Amino acid sequence: DARRDWQALGGIALDIQRLSKIKPEARIRQADGILFASYATLRSGTGEKTRLQQLLEWLTPDFDGVILFDEAHAMGGVAGGEGRFGATKGSQQGIVGVELQNRLPRARVIYASATGASDVNNLAYAVRLGLWGEGTAFPDRNSFIARIREGGIAAMELVARELKAMGVYTARALSYAGVEYNILEHALTPRQIADFDAYADAWAILCAAAHK
């Protein structure tokens, strides 16, 4: 899919190489282009060498190209938190993703996600957005998560608004250009109305019992 989309933009398929096809202990010989890695590959390695080490050796500390995290919410567990079975540790792929960003301070970073602002943990990996740290209202990531979580969805909406105002957050929607529609009304029959009323009465009884 990545190669197909890249070719649609005028590139060639060979520009994109899969990291999983290269052994972790091997040197990446591709001089330039796009290296594609799943999050599972990113967190993997052998006993001698991790994928993170392999990438850092290839990119070098002065790398100023682009790192694109697609479906970035897959790193959302980096901060850990409370799960169904108690406290959870940070996810390995989230930790590796954050370390990759920290080790390459000159890289341009893009986070792409359809659920970026649905939960505060889905922003814990986004260390480049300037949501916490010096010059902000939150000294560190933990304080940011704690305060925003207290505010609920309303606080997350404020965060999204501020990010848009800063010019670092773009939310896209599908175009409705050329779309046509008709309003179809289904008139309920007396029997359907009676059935609906009966279901509503039954649920009212169940809800009342559940709250006792």
N, C-alpha and C positions, 0 to 999 in steps of 0.2 A: 504493500500500500504506500509506503514512504517513497519507494522508487517511482511508482506510478505518479504520485503527486509531484515529485521533483521533476519528472519528465514533462509534466503538464506546464511547469514553469520555465521550461527550456533547457533543463539540465539533462545529463545522460545517466543511465542506470549505474554505471561503474563509479560514479561520484560517491555513491553510498555503499559503505562496507559494513558488514555485521561483526560486531566485536565478539560474538559467541563463536564465530568461525576461526578465531585466533586463540591459540592456547595462552592461558594466563601468564606463563613464564616466558613466552616469546615476546620479541620486540615488535612493536607495530611499525611496519615499514612504509605505510602509506604516507606520502609527503604532505598531502593536503586533501581536502574533500570533507565528506560527512561520515562520521562514525556512528552507527546506530547500535544502541544497547538497550535491552529491556531492563527493568528494575531488578529482576531476578539475576541477570548477568552482572549488573553493576555491584551487587552485594556479594558476589561469589569470588572464588579464587582457589588456589591450591595451598598446600601446607607452607610453601615457600614464598608465594607472592599473591597479593590480592589484585583484583581488577582495578581498584582505586590506584594502587601503586603503578600499575601498567599504564593507566591513563595519564597520570601525572608525569611520568617519564616521557610520554609521547608529546604532551602539550607544552611542557616546561613551565616554570613559574611566571614567565612573561606573557603567557597566552592571553590574547585580547580578542579572541573570536567569540562566537556565540555558543552558549550552552542552553539548549531548549529542553525543558522538562514537560513532556506531554503527559496528560492525565496526572498532573503534579500532585493531586490529592492522595496518590498512592504512597507518598512520603509523609502523609498526615500524622502517622503514629510516632514521629520522631520524638515528641515530647512525653510519650507515655501517658499515663492518666489512670482514671478509674474505669475498669471494664466490668463486665457482668460477674466476673469471679474475683473482683478486688483490684488492687493496684497492678498496672502493667508497665513493663519496661519499654523504652523507646524502640521502635522497629529498626532492624539493621539497615534496611534500604533507605529509610529516612535519615539515619545517622550518616551513612555513606554519602547521600545526596547533599547534606549540609556541609560535610567535610570537604567535598569536592568544590563547593562554592567558596568556602573559607580559604582553601589552599590556592585558589586561582582568583585573587582579588581584582585583577584587571579584566576578567572575562565578562562579557555581556550575558545576562541571565534573563530568560523568558520562562514564565510559568503559565502553562495552558491547562485550564481545568473548567469543567462544567459545574463544579460544586465548590468553587473556591471560597465563597462566603457563606456556606451553609453551616459550618461548625468552626469554632475558633481553632481547633486542632488542625484544621485544613490550611491554616496559615502559619503554623509553627515552623515549617521548613523554609518559609519565604524570608530568609535573612537579609535579602537585598532590598526589601521594600521600605526599610527605615521605620518600622512600626515600634521598635523598642531600642533602647540604648541612648547614647549621648544625644542631647537635643530634643528628646521626646519626653512624654509624661510617664514613661515606663522604663525603669532602670535595666530590666532584663526581660527575656522571653517569658519566664515563669510569672512575673507580675502582670505582663500584658494578658496572658491567657486567663489568669485568675480574675482580673478586673472585667475583662470583656465577657467572660462566661457568666459573671454575676448579672450583667446587663441583658443577657439573652439575645434574641434575634434582633431587637431594636439596636443594641450596641453593635452587632455585626453590620447592620445596615449603615450605621454611622461610619464605621471603618471603611466600608465600600465607597461611601460618598467621599470621604476624605482622600482615599486613594485615587478616585476619579479626578478630584480637584487638583491633586499633585501631578496628574498626567501619567501615572504608572499603571492604571487599571482601565481596561476596555472591556465592556460587556457587549457582545454581539447578539443579534436576533435574526431569525430567518425573515427574508423579505416576503411581503405579501403582494408585491407587484404582479399584476396580471391574474390575481386570484378572484374568482367569482363564487358567490354562494347564494343559496336560497334558504329562507326560513320555513321550515316545515313544522306545522303544529299538529300534535297528536291529541285529539280530544278523548279524554278518559271516559270509558263507559261507566254506568252506575255500579256494575259488578267490580270493576277495577278500583273505583273509589272506595267501595266497601272493603275490599281486600287490603288496600293501603291503610285505611283507618284501623283495621284489625291488627295489622303488623305494628303500627305506631302505638296502639294501646298495649300490645304485648311487650314491646321494648320499654315503654314507660314503667311497666310493672317490674321488669328485670332490673332496670337502672335504679329504681327506688329500693329494691331489695339489696342491691350491691352496696348501696350507701348506708345501710343500717349497721 
